[in-house]
Amino acid sequence: WNDPAGNFGLNSWVSFASSHGKPLGFGEWGLSDKTACDNPYWITQMNNWFRANAGTGPGQILYEAYFNVRGYGAC
């Protein structure tokens, strides 16, 4: 994802939340049929990133929820 200012990816959301003095939450994330449905490497890297940025302070990840519904998106 690229916003008009040229910011990329998850770290841009961390910067945005931090600049507003707020923690960050990901209410729903996961894979779909368009992203190969099962990608253990990607899920592991997301988990690592969430853990590395976890906390309750500005720009830290307060919560995340993995969206996992069998059959959703033809997986």
C-alpha angles and dihedrals in degrees: 000000000000122000121206090265091059098250116151137206137329096330090062088061090051090052092048094050092045093051088055094046093244136124117239131238133190106209094186134008134153146111132295138189088274091059098047097268095239118049111149092180093056093046091048092050092049089050090050091050093048091050094047091052099037122130145091100263131096112301093008124122107255096178145347134190125203113220107222117164117157112241095010109137092008094284 
